[in-house]
């Protein structure tokens, strides 16, 4: 398994990844819908976000990666925000956010994907990353804890009004 940056060559794999969300996790499918309506524009936006170019309101520079298996299927997506210098990110969003395609959940891919991205976060100058999960999302909390996440506290979200578990994870050098 490997992490790759989004690219136009992965359009078919992305379509399968998206359809998995559309069928099994409609709430999170919205995040990836733009990739289905205009894939080149979507990939360019992700590339621009990494460079800090044309950022949307409230966004910070962010590196995006897709987890591929040996058959080049996209099993998950993970984002590393270069800093968390705004109220939402420093309390609710954190440095790292991720999704595993619904059909691949529960197989350890989230844990592996987070492990792979930590050296990349370190290379961006992040020594300790804030990683958050909904308090009741036991699977996501296990992913974070399996990577050495130390629970700081539980806060009530303002943007997403539910309890959020806030963890700090050491970013290991690659």
Secondary structure, DSSP 8 states (H G I E B T S, - for coil): -EEE---GGGHHHHHHHHHHHHHH-HHHHHHHTHHHH-HHHHHHHHHHHHHT-S--TT---EEEEEEE-TT--EEEEEEEES---SHHIIIII-SEEEEE-GGGTTSSHHHHHHHHHHHHHHHTT-SEEEEEEETT-HHHHHHHHHTT-EEEEEEE-SSS-SEEEEEEEE----
